[in-house]
Amino acid sequence: MGSLPHVVEDCYGLLQIFSDGSIHRHEKIDFSAFPVKDDGSVVYKDFCYDTLHDLRLRFYKPKSSATAAKLPVIFYLRGGGFCLGSFAWPNIHNSCLRLSSALQAVVVAPDYRLAPEHRLPAAMDDAVSALKWLQDLGRSNPKGDGDVWLGGVVDCVDFDRVFVAGDSSGGNIAHHLAVQLGPGSPELAPIKVRGYVMMAPFFGGKERTRSEAEGLPETFLNVDILDMFWRMSLPIGKSADHPYANPFGPQSPNLESIKLDPILLIAGGDEIMKDRVELYAKRLKELGKMAQYVEFKGKQHGFFTNEPYSDVSDSFLKLIKDFMFEHSS
């Protein structure tokens, strides 16, 4: 008799891969540390943007705007190492509520297919599909395709001022969108992407950076977990120098001749990926791209997602607000 299947990959106990190739996701997650903080200032609703894969997004809008002007759009790509997460998770939902209310913006937060069931580039393809859903909304102004709620908010959306914001793996997706779409995203008209906000984008590489090698004492992350995420999400057998992981890897596109929209990069001073994010910003600047790197001293990975109503998040949001104002015209 053969031995029973055993766990070969274990991601926080939430996702396990067994020796026979089977995958188990634990649906019961303790979110008691992240109570939803909904003061009613933002309204939201879920929509299906991909019927084939049953993929949904959550559409947020401030209940009342401080001005009569149309609202910019934040296309928000959450994190999770490409393997975990949903816009419905309370910490991510809180982040979107806060982004919408503090920045007086419409927030569109799509879910995407998860690895290892759906390895990269599935998540990147899904992000493009969600943007095309938004494009269709802007093209036809359809009064919500029959949806009364959505039809009632379309007229207040400024599709000419779209900012892509990505956290962790979402920041990685944002990079690939920036490269694919080019300045102003002409193929998405009437949507015009004005800039990208990447919150500690999850990049990789076979060679360790200093912060990775030192293994800063983060609460939720270490290099072993980062390596596991890459084993689960990259095409089978590929290393962290694959173009999906390393934007400056040996097989990655040469960015020198590729024009990019402005990019704001944000990292915590105590996170393992800090040096890789800073190096990315430095390389972009050397290539003549408009890239700004800001580090929040003493903060760990996901500091905004996990504490969107903290004092440091106030500073974080002001930084994004200034970036959006600077690049809105």
N, C-alpha and C positions, 0 to 999 in steps of 0.2 A: 504494500500500500504506500502511495506517495504521501509526503508530508502535507499538512494543511497549509493553505496560503498564509503568508506572514507579511507584516508591514515592511515596506522598503523605503517609503517616503512618508513622513508625518509632519504636516504643517499646522502647528499649534493645536493639534488634535481636531482641527476643523475639517481637514482634508487629508485623506490617507490613500496611498497607492499600495496595492498588495502585489506579492510576488507573481501572481497569476495574471497581472495586468488589470485587475478590477480596481475600481475607484469608489471610495465612499466619502460622501459629504455629510457632515453632522449639521443638521438644520437647527437644532436647539442651541442658540448662542446666548450667553448672558450679557445683556446690554445694560445692566443696572447702573453701570458707571456713566452712562450717556443718556440721561433722561431727555426727552424731546422738549425743546424750549420754543414753543409756538405761541407768540403773543397776538396772533391774528392779523399782524400787519402785512403778511404775505399770503396770497392765495396760490394754490397749486393743484395740478391734476396730472394724471398719468395717461400716456398715449402709446399705442403700438406704432413703431416706425418701421418694423420689419416683420411682416406676417410669416414669412418663410421660416425664420428662426425664433419667432415669438419674442422679439426684443422690444423693450419698452423704454421710454424716457419720461422724466418728470419735468413739467413745465411750471416755473415759478414766476409770479408777477407781484410787485408791490400793490397792496390793496388801493392805496391812493398815492399819487406822485406829488412831490413838492413843487414840480413845475408842470407846465402844459406841454413841454417838449416830449417828443417820442423817446422811449427808453432804449438804451444800448442793450446788447445781448452778450451774456457770458455763457459760452458753450463749455460746460464744466465736465471734465473727464476725471473721475475719481481714481484713487489708487487701489492697491491690493495685490501687487506683485504679479498681475495678469491672471492670478489664480483665485482670488477671494474678492468678496465685496458685492454691494448692490447700492443703488441710490436710495433704497428703502432702509438701509442700516441707519439707526438713529444718529450716529455721529456724522455721517455723510449728509443726511437730511438736515441736521442742524447747521452744517456748514453752508448748504445751499440757501437755507432761510436767511442766514446772516449775510451772505453775499448779496442776495436780492434786496434786503432791507437797507443795509449799510451803503451800498453802491447805487441804490435806486436803479436797478437793472433787472431785466428779464433774465432768468437763469434756465438754461436747457441742460439737463443732466441725463445723458443716456447710459443705460447699462450696455454691456458688450459681452460676447461669448467668452467663457473662462477656460483657461488651460487647467489641467492637461487634456481634458476632453476635446478642447478646440485650441490647438497650439497656434502661435503666431504664424502668419499675420492676421488671424481671424479678428482679434480685437481692433486692429488698425482698419481693417476693411469695414467693420461695424461702425467705427467713428465716422468714416466717410459716408456711409449709408444714412446715419443720423443727420449729418450736415445736409445731405440731399433732401431729407424730409423737411428740414428747415428751409431749404431753398424753394421747395415746392410751395410751402406756406407763404413765402415772400412773393413768389411769382404770381400766384393766382388770387391771393387775398380771398380765400374761399369761404369766408365766414365759418371757418373751422371744419370744412368738409362735412357739413351737417351737424357738427358739434357746436351747440349754442355757446358753451363756455369759451371755447377757443376762438370762435368767431367774434366774440365780444372783446377779445384782447388783441387781436391781430393789428388793428389800426393804431395801437399805441407802440408798436414795435418798430425800432429803427434798424432795418436790416442792413443799412449802410455802415453801422457801427457794431461789428461783431468782434469779440475778443475770445480767443481760445485759452482756457485755463486748465492746466493739467497738474494733478497731484501725484507724485511718485511714478507708478507705471503709467498713469494718465499723462504725466509730463513727458514721458518717453513717446507716447502716442502723439502728443502735441508737436514734438520735434519732427516726426515723420510726416505729419500733416503740413507743417511749415515748408518742408522740402518739396512735398508733392504738389501743394497748391500754389506756391509762389506768391509774390507780393500782391496783396489785394484780392487773392483767390478769384481770378477772372472766370474760371469755369463754374463758379458757384453763383454768378450774378442772378438776382440782385443782392445777394449776400456779399458783403465786403469785409473780409477779415482785416482788422487794423493792427493787431499785434497778438503776441503770445505771452502768457504768464505761466512759467514752469516752476512748480513748487517741488524742489528737490527731485528732479526727474530721475527715474530709475534707469541708469545706464550701467553697463558692465565692461569688463575687459579682463583678459587673462592675467595681465600684470596688475598687481595690487597697488592702489594709491597708499599714501602714508596713513590717512585716516582709516582706511580699510585694514591695513597691516597692524596698526596699533589697536584696532578693535575698540573704539570708544564705547563706554558702558551704557548703551541705549537700553530702554526698558523692553522694547519689542523686537529689535533687530540685532543681528550679528552677521558676520560674513558667511557662516554656514547656512543661515536662512536665505540670504541673498543668492548664494550658489544653488540652493534647492529651488528657488523660484525660477532661475534660468534653466535648470534641468527639466522642470515641469513645463515651461512655456515655450522654449525655443524648439525648432524642428529637431527631432530625435537625432542625437549624435553631434549636434553643433555646439561650439564653445561660446563663451561670453564675448568673444571677438566677432561674432556674427553681426552683420549690419543692423539687425533688429535690436541688438543690445549695445553695440559700441559704435557711436556715430563717427568715430575716427579710426575704426578698425581697418585691417588690411584690405578687406573686400568692400568697404563702405564707399558710397559715392563721394567724389571729391567736391567739397562744398565751396571751393574757391570761386568757381564760376556760377554758382547757384545763388540767385538773389532771394533774400529772406525778409519777411516783415520784422519789425522791432521785437525783441525778446527781453522779457524781464525774468531773471532767474533768482530764486529765493531758496535759502537753505538755513538750517539751524546750525549753530556753532558747535554743537555736541553730537552731530549725527555722522554715522559712518560714511555716508555717501557725500559728505561735504566737499572733500577735495576733488572728487570726480566732477561734481557740478561746477565748481570754481574753474577747473581745467577746461571744461566745455565752454564756459563763458570766455575764458582767455583765448582759446583757439578761435572762437568766432570773431572776437575783436581783431585778432591778428589777420584774419581773412577779410577784414573791412566790414563786418556785419555790425548792426546796431544791437549790442547786447549789454545789459546791465546786470551785475551780480550784487546781491544784498544778502548779508549774513546776520541772523538774529542770535546774538551771543547767548550761550547757555541753553539753547533750545534743541530738542531732539526731533527726530523724524515725525511728521504728522502733527506738529504742534498746533496748527490752525484747525485741522480736521477734528482733533480731540478736544480743543478748547476754543471754539470760535467766538466766545463771548468774553475772553480774557483781555487784560490790558495790552498784552503783546499783540493780540489779534487786532486791536484797534489800530496799532501802528502798522501792522501788516496790511490792513484794509486801506489805510490812508495812502500807503505806497502804491497799491493797485489803482486806487482812485486817481492819483496824480499821473500814473502811467497812462490810464485811459484818457484822461483829459488832454495830455500832451499829444496823443496820437489819434485823436478823434477828427482831425481835419487835415 
